[in-house]
């Protein structure tokens, strides 16, 4: 079987007798985007995975490889190392983002839980209204948790503002005024 390639915008008929459309996506055309997958695995000198956990005597971020510096998840907080104003700012921004993102996730989870509990079979003798009220009471606890995470995000932003206000002189010291000699 032989096939003849035609330029995408030539407008000529294909072998099936249909016209090519704009940009070459005619009858039977497929779209196949490229997909790259990169897998990085860190191993120790013995060939065992490095993420052996706290059992290997590792502490802190080393024991929990999903934490600390270099985490890219929105649910990731950097290590609390405050050596400069940039460190304070980055931690406060990360905490604010963590709180805001988590609050949204928990609020959505509360709504899903409420809907699931409303659809669950009720206790014998329960009215529909009672079943909905019980579901709302359970889901309200998750909603309160979402409110607390929102407050944490607000407080993180306020902490950075307070740091700027209280330590502005330390971060950017003001120039010492030079005394000019008296002249007539």
Order of alpha helices (4+ residues) and beta strands (2+ residues): alpha-alpha-alpha
